[in-house]
C-alpha cells in the first residue's frame, strides 16, 4: 500500500533546486512519487512502504538543502 | 586582445541558476570566461573580441533568465 509523508525543506529558491531535491529523494528505495511546493518548502513523498526519515533527510542534504521538520 | 563586458541578469536565485547562465554564455564563440555575482546579478563576460549584446541576451534567455541592462 502506498504511504505518503510530508517534510519541510529549507533553502530551495528555484526550479533547479526543486529538481535537485526531487532527483535525490527519487533515488531512495520504494519511492514512487515526489512532489515539491517551492513556495512553502513542502516536499511530499509517496512510497511503497514507510520511509526512514533519516534517509530522506540524508538525500535532501546530499542535494544541498535541509529538512527543517 | 581580451575584452570584457558586464550585463545585469534578473531572476537568478541560486547556484544552479548561476551554472545555467554560465553554461549558456560560455558556448558563445570567443568567450573565454564568465563570472557571475549572484547577489547583484552582474555577469561579466571575457572574450577574444567584442560580443554581440543580442547574442548574449539570447543565451541568457535560453538559460531561462533575462538581461535587464
N, CA and C atoms of all chains as a GROMACS GRO file, in nm:
protein
  414
    1UNK      N    1   0.085  -0.119   0.000
    1UNK     CA    2   0.000   0.000   0.000
    1UNK      C    3   0.089   0.124   0.000
    2UNK      N    4   0.051   0.221  -0.077
    2UNK     CA    5   0.130   0.344  -0.085
    2UNK      C    6   0.113   0.426   0.042
    3UNK      N    7   0.222   0.487   0.084
    3UNK     CA    8   0.218   0.575   0.200
    3UNK      C    9   0.279   0.708   0.161
    4UNK      N   10   0.232   0.815   0.223
    4UNK     CA   11   0.291   0.945   0.192
    4UNK      C   12   0.340   1.012   0.321
    5UNK      N   13   0.445   1.090   0.309
    5UNK     CA   14   0.498   1.167   0.421
    5UNK      C   15   0.536   1.304   0.366
    6UNK      N   16   0.514   1.407   0.448
    6UNK     CA   17   0.549   1.542   0.403
    6UNK      C   18   0.656   1.601   0.493
    7UNK      N   19   0.760   1.653   0.431
    7UNK     CA   20   0.873   1.715   0.500
    7UNK      C   21   0.878   1.862   0.460
    8UNK      N   22   0.935   1.945   0.545
    8UNK     CA   23   0.959   2.084   0.507
    8UNK      C   24   1.108   2.102   0.485
    9UNK      N   25   1.142   2.151   0.366
    9UNK     CA   26   1.282   2.166   0.328
    9UNK      C   27   1.313   2.315   0.310
   10UNK      N   28   1.421   2.359   0.372
   10UNK     CA   29   1.459   2.500   0.360
   10UNK      C   30   1.566   2.519   0.254
   11UNK      N   31   1.570   2.638   0.196
   11UNK     CA   32   1.678   2.676   0.106
   11UNK      C   33   1.649   2.663  -0.042
   12UNK      N   34   1.535   2.604  -0.077
   12UNK     CA   35   1.504   2.591  -0.219
   12UNK      C   36   1.452   2.726  -0.272
   13UNK      N   37   1.512   2.773  -0.381
   13UNK     CA   38   1.475   2.905  -0.431
   13UNK      C   39   1.426   2.906  -0.574
   14UNK      N   40   1.444   2.796  -0.645
   14UNK     CA   41   1.405   2.798  -0.787
   14UNK      C   42   1.379   2.657  -0.836
   15UNK      N   43   1.339   2.648  -0.960
   15UNK     CA   44   1.307   2.518  -1.018
   15UNK      C   45   1.424   2.422  -1.021
   16UNK      N   46   1.546   2.476  -1.032
   16UNK     CA   47   1.664   2.389  -1.030
   16UNK      C   48   1.676   2.322  -0.894
   17UNK      N   49   1.648   2.398  -0.789
   17UNK     CA   50   1.654   2.343  -0.653
   17UNK      C   51   1.550   2.232  -0.637
   18UNK      N   52   1.430   2.258  -0.687
   18UNK     CA   53   1.324   2.157  -0.681
   18UNK      C   54   1.368   2.030  -0.752
   19UNK      N   55   1.429   2.046  -0.870
   19UNK     CA   56   1.476   1.929  -0.944
   19UNK      C   57   1.583   1.853  -0.868
   20UNK      N   58   1.673   1.925  -0.803
   20UNK     CA   59   1.783   1.860  -0.730
   20UNK      C   60   1.727   1.777  -0.614
   21UNK      N   61   1.633   1.834  -0.539
   21UNK     CA   62   1.574   1.762  -0.426
   21UNK      C   63   1.490   1.643  -0.475
   22UNK      N   64   1.411   1.666  -0.578
   22UNK     CA   65   1.327   1.559  -0.633
   22UNK      C   66   1.413   1.443  -0.681
   23UNK      N   67   1.521   1.476  -0.749
   23UNK     CA   68   1.608   1.372  -0.803
   23UNK      C   69   1.671   1.288  -0.694
   24UNK      N   70   1.722   1.353  -0.589
   24UNK     CA   71   1.787   1.277  -0.481
   24UNK      C   72   1.688   1.188  -0.406
   25UNK      N   73   1.572   1.243  -0.371
   25UNK     CA   74   1.474   1.163  -0.296
   25UNK      C   75   1.420   1.048  -0.381
   26UNK      N   76   1.405   1.073  -0.512
   26UNK     CA   77   1.352   0.970  -0.601
   26UNK      C   78   1.440   0.846  -0.606
   27UNK      N   79   1.568   0.864  -0.570
   27UNK     CA   80   1.662   0.750  -0.576
   27UNK      C   81   1.649   0.657  -0.456
   28UNK      N   82   1.572   0.699  -0.354
   28UNK     CA   83   1.555   0.612  -0.237
   28UNK      C   84   1.467   0.491  -0.272
   29UNK      N   85   1.500   0.377  -0.215
   29UNK     CA   86   1.423   0.255  -0.240
   29UNK      C   87   1.276   0.273  -0.206
   30UNK      N   88   1.189   0.235  -0.296
   30UNK     CA   89   1.046   0.233  -0.269
   30UNK      C   90   0.973   0.362  -0.300
   31UNK      N   91   1.048   0.469  -0.330
   31UNK     CA   92   0.983   0.597  -0.359
   31UNK      C   93   0.920   0.592  -0.499
   32UNK      N   94   0.792   0.629  -0.504
   32UNK     CA   95   0.721   0.625  -0.632
   32UNK      C   96   0.684   0.763  -0.683
   33UNK      N   97   0.684   0.865  -0.592
   33UNK     CA   98   0.649   0.999  -0.635
   33UNK      C   99   0.704   1.102  -0.537
   34UNK      N  100   0.750   1.214  -0.589
   34UNK     CA  101   0.796   1.325  -0.505
   34UNK      C  102   0.731   1.451  -0.558
   35UNK      N  103   0.666   1.525  -0.468
   35UNK     CA  104   0.601   1.650  -0.509
   35UNK      C  105   0.652   1.764  -0.422
   36UNK      N  106   0.703   1.869  -0.486
   36UNK     CA  107   0.760   1.982  -0.411
   36UNK      C  108   0.678   2.108  -0.435
   37UNK      N  109   0.643   2.176  -0.326
   37UNK     CA  110   0.582   2.308  -0.335
   37UNK      C  111   0.690   2.409  -0.301
   38UNK      N  112   0.742   2.475  -0.404
   38UNK     CA  113   0.856   2.565  -0.385
   38UNK      C  114   0.824   2.679  -0.288
   39UNK      N  115   0.702   2.731  -0.293
   39UNK     CA  116   0.669   2.849  -0.213
   39UNK      C  117   0.666   2.819  -0.064
   40UNK      N  118   0.631   2.696  -0.028
   40UNK     CA  119   0.622   2.660   0.114
   40UNK      C  120   0.737   2.570   0.160
   41UNK      N  121   0.808   2.510   0.066
   41UNK     CA  122   0.913   2.415   0.100
   41UNK      C  123   0.860   2.277   0.133
   42UNK      N  124   0.731   2.256   0.116
   42UNK     CA  125   0.671   2.126   0.147
   42UNK      C  126   0.709   2.023   0.040
   43UNK      N  127   0.764   1.911   0.088
   43UNK     CA  128   0.803   1.803  -0.002
   43UNK      C  129   0.724   1.680   0.038
   44UNK      N  130   0.635   1.635  -0.048
   44UNK     CA  131   0.552   1.520  -0.020
   44UNK      C  132   0.605   1.400  -0.096
   45UNK      N  133   0.635   1.295  -0.021
   45UNK     CA  134   0.698   1.177  -0.079
   45UNK      C  135   0.602   1.058  -0.068
   46UNK      N  136   0.576   0.995  -0.180
   46UNK     CA  137   0.493   0.875  -0.183
   46UNK      C  138   0.584   0.754  -0.202
   47UNK      N  139   0.560   0.650  -0.122
   47UNK     CA  140   0.646   0.532  -0.130
   47UNK      C  141   0.566   0.406  -0.106
   48UNK      N  142   0.626   0.293  -0.141
   48UNK     CA  143   0.560   0.163  -0.126
   48UNK      C  144   0.548   0.124   0.020
   49UNK      N  145   0.640   0.173   0.101
   49UNK     CA  146   0.640   0.141   0.245
   49UNK      C  147   0.690   0.265   0.317
   50UNK      N  148   0.661   0.277   0.446
   50UNK     CA  149   0.707   0.396   0.519
   50UNK      C  150   0.858   0.413   0.506
   51UNK      N  151   0.902   0.537   0.489
   51UNK     CA  152   1.044   0.566   0.471
   51UNK      C  153   1.111   0.595   0.605
   52UNK      N  154   1.241   0.575   0.606
   52UNK     CA  155   1.324   0.616   0.719
   52UNK      C  156   1.347   0.766   0.705
   53UNK      N  157   1.298   0.842   0.802
   53UNK     CA  158   1.312   0.988   0.793
   53UNK      C  159   1.458   1.031   0.780
   54UNK      N  160   1.547   0.958   0.845
   54UNK     CA  161   1.690   0.992   0.838
   54UNK      C  162   1.743   0.974   0.695
   55UNK      N  163   1.691   0.875   0.626
   55UNK     CA  164   1.734   0.853   0.487
   55UNK      C  165   1.685   0.966   0.397
   56UNK      N  166   1.564   1.012   0.423
   56UNK     CA  167   1.510   1.124   0.346
   56UNK      C  168   1.592   1.250   0.374
   57UNK      N  169   1.621   1.272   0.502
   57UNK     CA  170   1.700   1.390   0.540
   57UNK      C  171   1.838   1.384   0.476
   58UNK      N  172   1.896   1.265   0.469
   58UNK     CA  173   2.028   1.250   0.408
   58UNK      C  174   2.023   1.280   0.258
   59UNK      N  175   1.916   1.238   0.193
   59UNK     CA  176   1.901   1.264   0.049
   59UNK      C  177   1.887   1.414   0.024
   60UNK      N  178   1.810   1.480   0.109
   60UNK     CA  179   1.792   1.626   0.097
   60UNK      C  180   1.926   1.697   0.119
   61UNK      N  181   1.998   1.650   0.219
   61UNK     CA  182   2.130   1.707   0.247
   61UNK      C  183   2.224   1.688   0.129
   62UNK      N  184   2.218   1.571   0.068
   62UNK     CA  185   2.301   1.540  -0.048
   62UNK      C  186   2.274   1.639  -0.162
   63UNK      N  187   2.147   1.680  -0.174
   63UNK     CA  188   2.110   1.776  -0.279
   63UNK      C  189   2.155   1.917  -0.243
   64UNK      N  190   2.192   1.937  -0.116
   64UNK     CA  191   2.241   2.069  -0.074
   64UNK      C  192   2.142   2.152   0.005
   65UNK      N  193   2.038   2.085   0.058
   65UNK     CA  194   1.934   2.155   0.132
   65UNK      C  195   1.915   2.086   0.267
   66UNK      N  196   1.814   2.130   0.343
   66UNK     CA  197   1.798   2.079   0.479
   66UNK      C  198   1.651   2.056   0.512
   67UNK      N  199   1.621   1.941   0.574
   67UNK     CA  200   1.486   1.917   0.627
   67UNK      C  201   1.477   1.989   0.760
   68UNK      N  202   1.379   2.077   0.774
   68UNK     CA  203   1.366   2.153   0.897
   68UNK      C  204   1.259   2.095   0.989
   69UNK      N  205   1.170   2.013   0.936
   69UNK     CA  206   1.075   1.941   1.022
   69UNK      C  207   1.007   1.830   0.945
   70UNK      N  208   4.310   4.061  -2.849
   70UNK     CA  209   4.310   4.119  -2.715
   70UNK      C  210   4.179   4.084  -2.645
   71UNK      N  211   4.188   4.049  -2.519
   71UNK     CA  212   4.066   4.012  -2.445
   71UNK      C  213   3.984   4.137  -2.414
   72UNK      N  214   3.856   4.122  -2.422
   72UNK     CA  215   3.765   4.231  -2.389
   72UNK      C  216   3.663   4.180  -2.288
   73UNK      N  217   3.617   4.268  -2.200
   73UNK     CA  218   3.516   4.226  -2.104
   73UNK      C  219   3.393   4.314  -2.114
   74UNK      N  220   3.278   4.258  -2.086
   74UNK     CA  221   3.153   4.333  -2.083
   74UNK      C  222   3.073   4.282  -1.966
   75UNK      N  223   3.002   4.372  -1.898
   75UNK     CA  224   2.922   4.330  -1.783
   75UNK      C  225   2.775   4.357  -1.810
   76UNK      N  226   2.694   4.255  -1.785
   76UNK     CA  227   2.550   4.262  -1.804
   76UNK      C  228   2.484   4.240  -1.668
   77UNK      N  229   2.364   4.291  -1.652
   77UNK     CA  230   2.286   4.261  -1.531
   77UNK      C  231   2.174   4.166  -1.570
   78UNK      N  232   2.169   4.053  -1.501
   78UNK     CA  233   2.072   3.948  -1.532
   78UNK      C  234   1.977   3.932  -1.413
   79UNK      N  235   1.848   3.932  -1.442
   79UNK     CA  236   1.749   3.917  -1.336
   79UNK      C  237   1.701   3.773  -1.325
   80UNK      N  238   1.659   3.736  -1.206
   80UNK     CA  239   1.592   3.607  -1.186
   80UNK      C  240   1.680   3.496  -1.132
   81UNK      N  241   1.810   3.519  -1.122
   81UNK     CA  242   1.898   3.414  -1.070
   81UNK      C  243   1.885   3.412  -0.916
   82UNK      N  244   1.856   3.295  -0.861
   82UNK     CA  245   1.833   3.286  -0.716
   82UNK      C  246   1.927   3.191  -0.645
   83UNK      N  247   2.000   3.109  -0.719
   83UNK     CA  248   2.084   3.009  -0.651
   83UNK      C  249   2.199   2.967  -0.741
   84UNK      N  250   2.284   2.882  -0.689
   84UNK     CA  251   2.399   2.837  -0.765
   84UNK      C  252   2.364   2.763  -0.893
   85UNK      N  253   2.249   2.695  -0.892
   85UNK     CA  254   2.207   2.626  -1.014
   85UNK      C  255   2.178   2.727  -1.125
   86UNK      N  256   2.118   2.840  -1.086
   86UNK     CA  257   2.088   2.945  -1.184
   86UNK      C  258   2.219   3.001  -1.240
   87UNK      N  259   2.315   3.023  -1.153
   87UNK     CA  260   2.446   3.073  -1.195
   87UNK      C  261   2.508   2.976  -1.296
   88UNK      N  262   2.501   2.848  -1.264
   88UNK     CA  263   2.558   2.747  -1.355
   88UNK      C  264   2.488   2.748  -1.490
   89UNK      N  265   2.357   2.763  -1.490
   89UNK     CA  266   2.280   2.761  -1.614
   89UNK      C  267   2.320   2.878  -1.703
   90UNK      N  268   2.330   2.996  -1.645
   90UNK     CA  269   2.367   3.116  -1.721
   90UNK      C  270   2.512   3.105  -1.769
   91UNK      N  271   2.600   3.063  -1.680
   91UNK     CA  272   2.742   3.049  -1.717
   91UNK      C  273   2.758   2.952  -1.833
   92UNK      N  274   2.689   2.840  -1.824
   92UNK     CA  275   2.699   2.738  -1.927
   92UNK      C  276   2.653   2.789  -2.063
   93UNK      N  277   2.540   2.858  -2.066
   93UNK     CA  278   2.488   2.906  -2.195
   93UNK      C  279   2.580   3.013  -2.256
   94UNK      N  280   2.624   3.109  -2.175
   94UNK     CA  281   2.710   3.216  -2.229
   94UNK      C  282   2.845   3.160  -2.273
   95UNK      N  283   2.895   3.060  -2.201
   95UNK     CA  284   3.025   3.001  -2.233
   95UNK      C  285   3.027   2.937  -2.372
   96UNK      N  286   2.908   2.901  -2.420
   96UNK     CA  287   2.900   2.838  -2.551
   96UNK      C  288   2.912   2.936  -2.667
   97UNK      N  289   2.907   3.066  -2.638
   97UNK     CA  290   2.919   3.164  -2.746
   97UNK      C  291   3.063   3.168  -2.799
   98UNK      N  292   3.078   3.188  -2.930
   98UNK     CA  293   3.211   3.194  -2.992
   98UNK      C  294   3.297   3.302  -2.929
   99UNK      N  295   3.419   3.267  -2.893
   99UNK     CA  296   3.515   3.364  -2.844
   99UNK      C  297   3.513   3.389  -2.696
  100UNK      N  298   3.413   3.336  -2.626
  100UNK     CA  299   3.404   3.360  -2.482
  100UNK      C  300   3.509   3.275  -2.409
  101UNK      N  301   3.587   3.341  -2.325
  101UNK     CA  302   3.693   3.269  -2.253
  101UNK      C  303   3.667   3.261  -2.102
  102UNK      N  304   3.577   3.348  -2.052
  102UNK     CA  305   3.548   3.344  -1.909
  102UNK      C  306   3.414   3.410  -1.881
  103UNK      N  307   3.341   3.352  -1.785
  103UNK     CA  308   3.214   3.411  -1.741
  103UNK      C  309   3.216   3.414  -1.589
  104UNK      N  310   3.189   3.530  -1.534
  104UNK     CA  311   3.188   3.543  -1.388
  104UNK      C  312   3.055   3.603  -1.344
  105UNK      N  313   2.986   3.533  -1.253
  105UNK     CA  314   2.853   3.578  -1.209
  105UNK      C  315   2.857   3.613  -1.061
  106UNK      N  316   2.804   3.731  -1.029
  106UNK     CA  317   2.783   3.770  -0.889
  106UNK      C  318   2.634   3.753  -0.861
  107UNK      N  319   2.602   3.645  -0.790
  107UNK     CA  320   2.461   3.611  -0.768
  107UNK      C  321   2.386   3.722  -0.694
  108UNK      N  322   2.452   3.786  -0.597
  108UNK     CA  323   2.381   3.884  -0.514
  108UNK      C  324   2.340   4.008  -0.592
  109UNK      N  325   2.418   4.043  -0.694
  109UNK     CA  326   2.387   4.164  -0.771
  109UNK      C  327   2.330   4.133  -0.910
  110UNK      N  328   2.347   4.010  -0.955
  110UNK     CA  329   2.305   3.974  -1.090
  110UNK      C  330   2.405   4.016  -1.197
  111UNK      N  331   2.522   4.067  -1.154
  111UNK     CA  332   2.623   4.111  -1.251
  111UNK      C  333   2.690   3.990  -1.316
  112UNK      N  334   2.690   3.989  -1.448
  112UNK     CA  335   2.754   3.882  -1.524
  112UNK      C  336   2.863   3.945  -1.610
  113UNK      N  337   2.987   3.914  -1.579
  113UNK     CA  338   3.100   3.970  -1.652
  113UNK      C  339   3.154   3.865  -1.748
  114UNK      N  340   3.157   3.901  -1.874
  114UNK     CA  341   3.197   3.807  -1.978
  114UNK      C  342   3.328   3.854  -2.042
  115UNK      N  343   3.425   3.766  -2.045
  115UNK     CA  344   3.552   3.795  -2.112
  115UNK      C  345   3.555   3.718  -2.243
  116UNK      N  346   3.598   3.788  -2.349
  116UNK     CA  347   3.601   3.723  -2.480
  116UNK      C  348   3.717   3.774  -2.564
  117UNK      N  349   3.746   3.699  -2.669
  117UNK     CA  350   3.858   3.731  -2.756
  117UNK      C  351   3.831   3.858  -2.837
  118UNK      N  352   3.703   3.884  -2.863
  118UNK     CA  353   3.663   4.001  -2.940
  118UNK      C  354   3.530   4.049  -2.882
  119UNK      N  355   3.494   4.175  -2.905
  119UNK     CA  356   3.367   4.225  -2.851
  119UNK      C  357   3.250   4.137  -2.894
  120UNK      N  358   3.159   4.112  -2.802
  120UNK     CA  359   3.045   4.025  -2.830
  120UNK      C  360   2.926   4.106  -2.880
  121UNK      N  361   2.839   4.038  -2.951
  121UNK     CA  362   2.710   4.094  -2.991
  121UNK      C  363   2.618   4.086  -2.869
  122UNK      N  364   2.576   4.202  -2.818
  122UNK     CA  365   2.491   4.203  -2.699
  122UNK      C  366   2.364   4.119  -2.718
  123UNK      N  367   2.312   4.120  -2.839
  123UNK     CA  368   2.190   4.044  -2.865
  123UNK      C  369   2.215   3.894  -2.851
  124UNK      N  370   2.336   3.850  -2.888
  124UNK     CA  371   2.369   3.709  -2.877
  124UNK      C  372   2.382   3.669  -2.729
  125UNK      N  373   2.439   3.761  -2.650
  125UNK     CA  374   2.449   3.734  -2.506
  125UNK      C  375   2.310   3.729  -2.445
  126UNK      N  376   2.226   3.825  -2.482
  126UNK     CA  377   2.089   3.827  -2.430
  126UNK      C  378   2.014   3.701  -2.469
  127UNK      N  379   2.037   3.653  -2.589
  127UNK     CA  380   1.970   3.531  -2.636
  127UNK      C  381   2.017   3.410  -2.555
  128UNK      N  382   2.145   3.406  -2.522
  128UNK     CA  383   2.200   3.295  -2.443
  128UNK      C  384   2.140   3.296  -2.301
  129UNK      N  385   2.128   3.416  -2.245
  129UNK     CA  386   2.070   3.429  -2.111
  129UNK      C  387   1.924   3.386  -2.115
  130UNK      N  388   1.854   3.428  -2.219
  130UNK     CA  389   1.714   3.389  -2.236
  130UNK      C  390   1.700   3.238  -2.248
  131UNK      N  391   1.793   3.178  -2.322
  131UNK     CA  392   1.793   3.032  -2.340
  131UNK      C  393   1.806   2.960  -2.205
  132UNK      N  394   1.883   3.020  -2.115
  132UNK     CA  395   1.900   2.962  -1.981
  132UNK      C  396   1.777   2.983  -1.894
  133UNK      N  397   1.688   3.072  -1.937
  133UNK     CA  398   1.565   3.096  -1.862
  133UNK      C  399   1.565   3.225  -1.780
  134UNK      N  400   1.656   3.316  -1.812
  134UNK     CA  401   1.668   3.442  -1.738
  134UNK      C  402   1.666   3.558  -1.835
  135UNK      N  403   1.688   3.679  -1.784
  135UNK     CA  404   1.673   3.797  -1.870
  135UNK      C  405   1.782   3.899  -1.841
  136UNK      N  406   1.841   3.955  -1.947
  136UNK     CA  407   1.933   4.067  -1.931
  136UNK      C  408   1.848   4.193  -1.914
  137UNK      N  409   1.870   4.265  -1.802
  137UNK     CA  410   1.789   4.384  -1.779
  137UNK      C  411   1.864   4.512  -1.817
  138UNK      N  412   1.995   4.504  -1.829
  138UNK     CA  413   2.070   4.619  -1.882
  138UNK      C  414   2.210   4.576  -1.919
   0.00000   0.00000   0.00000
